[in-house]
């Protein structure tokens, strides 16, 4: 392998890892933000329904 392809891999692999980690954390956060019945929690709308 030449120097350019090694440098390319040294940049691309960590960037893809960061993107994958960000997407995974986003998915976990979205899953935790849902109510047990599958709807997204929205504080403003939930408070309005309670009143």
C-alpha positions as YAML, in Angstrom:
chain: A
units: angstrom
residues:
- id: 1
  name: UNK
  ca: [0.00, 0.00, 0.00]
- id: 2
  name: UNK
  ca: [1.22, 3.44, -0.76]
- id: 3
  name: UNK
  ca: [1.40, 6.31, 1.70]
- id: 4
  name: UNK
  ca: [-1.73, 8.04, 0.39]
- id: 5
  name: UNK
  ca: [-4.01, 5.04, 0.90]
- id: 6
  name: UNK
  ca: [-2.68, 4.50, 4.43]
- id: 7
  name: UNK
  ca: [-3.32, 8.15, 5.29]
- id: 8
  name: UNK
  ca: [-6.81, 7.85, 3.80]
- id: 9
  name: UNK
  ca: [-7.58, 4.84, 5.99]
- id: 10
  name: UNK
  ca: [-6.15, 6.55, 9.07]
- id: 11
  name: UNK
  ca: [-8.67, 9.34, 8.55]
- id: 12
  name: UNK
  ca: [-11.73, 7.42, 7.31]
- id: 13
  name: UNK
  ca: [-11.80, 4.60, 9.86]
- id: 14
  name: UNK
  ca: [-11.97, 6.83, 12.98]
- id: 15
  name: UNK
  ca: [-14.48, 9.17, 11.33]
- id: 16
  name: UNK
  ca: [-16.79, 6.28, 10.44]
- id: 17
  name: UNK
  ca: [-16.42, 4.96, 13.98]
- id: 18
  name: UNK
  ca: [-17.47, 8.32, 15.42]
- id: 19
  name: UNK
  ca: [-20.44, 8.54, 13.07]
- id: 20
  name: UNK
  ca: [-21.52, 5.02, 14.02]
- id: 21
  name: UNK
  ca: [-21.22, 5.78, 17.72]
- id: 22
  name: UNK
  ca: [-23.23, 8.98, 17.31]
- id: 23
  name: UNK
  ca: [-26.00, 7.15, 15.44]
- id: 24
  name: UNK
  ca: [-26.11, 4.42, 18.09]
- id: 25
  name: UNK
  ca: [-26.35, 6.94, 20.93]
- id: 26
  name: UNK
  ca: [-29.05, 8.83, 19.05]
- id: 27
  name: UNK
  ca: [-31.05, 5.61, 18.59]
- id: 28
  name: UNK
  ca: [-30.73, 4.75, 22.29]
- id: 29
  name: UNK
  ca: [-31.82, 8.25, 23.26]
- id: 30
  name: UNK
  ca: [-34.83, 8.09, 20.96]
- id: 31
  name: UNK
  ca: [-35.78, 4.70, 22.36]
- id: 32
  name: UNK
  ca: [-35.60, 5.98, 25.95]
- id: 33
  name: UNK
  ca: [-37.66, 9.06, 25.05]
- id: 34
  name: UNK
  ca: [-40.59, 6.90, 23.98]
- id: 35
  name: UNK
  ca: [-43.42, 5.94, 26.24]
- id: 36
  name: UNK
  ca: [-44.17, 2.23, 26.79]
- id: 37
  name: UNK
  ca: [-46.99, 2.40, 24.22]
- id: 38
  name: UNK
  ca: [-44.55, 3.55, 21.53]
- id: 39
  name: UNK
  ca: [-45.39, 7.25, 21.36]
- id: 40
  name: UNK
  ca: [-42.73, 9.90, 21.74]
- id: 41
  name: UNK
  ca: [-42.80, 11.84, 24.97]
- id: 42
  name: UNK
  ca: [-43.43, 15.54, 24.54]
- id: 43
  name: UNK
  ca: [-43.41, 17.45, 27.80]
- id: 44
  name: UNK
  ca: [-45.51, 20.37, 26.62]
- id: 45
  name: UNK
  ca: [-48.25, 18.22, 25.12]
- id: 46
  name: UNK
  ca: [-48.31, 15.84, 28.10]
- id: 47
  name: UNK
  ca: [-48.65, 18.73, 30.56]
- id: 48
  name: UNK
  ca: [-51.50, 20.21, 28.53]
- id: 49
  name: UNK
  ca: [-53.37, 16.87, 28.58]
- id: 50
  name: UNK
  ca: [-52.99, 16.55, 32.34]
- id: 51
  name: UNK
  ca: [-54.58, 19.95, 33.03]
...
